[in-house]
Amino acid sequence: MVMAGTLCCSACVRCTGSARQLSSTAVKLARVTTKCRSKQLKDREEKKLKRYGHVSHVPVMMKECMEHLVPVLKTKESTVVDFTFGGGGHTSALLDQTPAQVYSIDRDPAACQLAETLPACLAEALDGQRSEEELRERFHFVHGRFGNVVKLLKAKGLQPGSVDAILMDLGPSTGQFQEGQRGFSFMEDGPLDMRMDVLDSENPPKGAPRRTAADFVNNCSSRELAYYFRTFAGERFANLYAKHIVQAREKEKFKTTQQLVAIIYNVTPDAVKMRARDSLGRPMNLATRVFAALRVVVNDEFGELRKGLYAAAELLRPGGCLAVITFHSLEAIVTKNFLRGKALQDPPLFESSYQVKEAKKKIRWEKSRKARFAAPEYDLLFERIKRMKPSPFELRKNARARSSILFTGIRSDTLVTSRHKKL
């Protein structure tokens, strides 16, 4: 009888050794194969990014967006609307990978200049695969806010319920951060502006200049500034920054971005300066959240987002696809709630302490078990909702994609009524 764990003959030693050798060889081959496949995938992705090298920035989550939008854009009669033209990256991909009519909207005057040269630059980048004439026939740029997209597209002949796909890439483009004179960047000195559109054509008097970030910083009270920093950016030192900003502006009004950066850096505790990190573990500038909050307030980004989401539901045909890329946690919450069928409200610029308490009570009630499992107020406007994050490969190539989230949904047969928009 052979004891367990012992060898029955000398041949077993050779068998065992050869088996181990074969298994180690198989493991090595598997590793080599995996490395080759991953390298091929990386090369493929890099080629796609270089294909649109004419754009001013790297489009975020372009592959995932095209996987959801391209299947509904199969014919020349199909229509897709890019609510945020920005640097033209996603628009270029739609013109290249689909035969559809592409409408792009942006309120930034700099985007108008880029849109004029896009067909020629894209035709050159594609090496003659698509002619400039064809691209100009299919590309239509509209200057304005996507909150007014229904009115803007009606002027172009597009009626509600006739659009096949809509893309919303929220947040500013890389080009806006690279221009120090725009005031978006805290890395370069420039006027404290942050306006995406210089003229405000909606609020009276008509054509009056919009309020800049300097106007908010120099005129808002300490409580208002703290509310903006805390609500729109989640800044933990909101009260501290607001207090010292008000004290500093009594001596000298804020005019440049570096004035604001200097105040924030000087009053931040040293221990926090050493530990400040972003989601990728890299050192983070202390002014990041303050600048983000001011940009949101100056451009009324959440008010525009609410209008844009309802406009998208009104424009899309049943079966049409909506893709929304968010970069802000509040943008993600608003988009998710809309797709799940919850009515949206305009985020107030400033609330009294009583209003804040009442809002917190309502939030606590909505999170309760009863509200969580209750039936929605109205029929859902979207179905087959998905939520995706950028791939590790994209994060290595484009660190700006670290906070991005892609939401997609398919338009249902439910009509948009005033009940959906009730506040």
DAUR-V367302 format. One line per field, one symbol per residue. ss: DSSP state (H for helix, E for strand, - for the rest). phi: phi as a letter, one per 40 degrees, with the letter a starting at -180 (. if undefined). burial: 1 if it has 9 or more other ideal C-beta (glycine too) atoms within 8 Angstrom, else 0. Layout:
ss = ???
phi = ???
burial = ???
This chain:
ss = ----------HHHHHHHHHHHHHHHHHHHHHHHHHHHHHHHHHHHHHHHHH----------HHHHHHHHHHH------EEEE------HHHHHHHHH---EEEEEE--HHHHHHHHHHHHHHHHH------HHHHHHHEEEEE--HHHHHHHHHH-------EEEEEEE----HHHHH-HHH--------E-------EE-------EE---HHHHHHH--HHHHHHHHHHHH----HHHHHHHHHHHHHH----EHHHHHHHHHHH--HHHHHH-E-----E----HHHHHHHHHHHH-HHHHHHHHHHHHHHHEEEEEEEEEEE--HHHHHHHHHHH-------------HHHHHHHHHHHHHH--HHHH---------EEEEEEEE--HHHHHH-HHHHH-EEEEEEE------------
phi = .cccgbccaccccccccccccccccccccccccccccccccccccccccccbccccacccfccccccccddcbcbcccbbbccbcfcgcccccccccbcccbbbbaccdcccccccccdcccccccfgcbccccccccbbbbcicccbccccccccgccdgbccabbbbcgcccccccccccgccccbcaccbgccbcbbccccccgcccccccccccbcccccccccccccbgccbccccccccccccccaccbbccccccccccccdcccdcccbcccgcdbcccdcccccccccccfcccccccccccccccccdgcbbbbbbbbccccccccccccgccbbccccabcccccccccccccccccccccbccccacccbbfcbbbbccdcccccbccccbcbbbbabccccccbcccccb
burial = 000000000001000100000000000000000000000011001101101101111111111111011101100001111111111111111111010111111111011101100110111011000100001001111111111111011101010000111111110011111011011111000111111010010000000101011101100001011111110110101101111111011000010110111011101100011001010000001111111111111110111111111111111110011111110101110111111110010010000000110010000000000010000101011100110001001110110011011111111100010001100
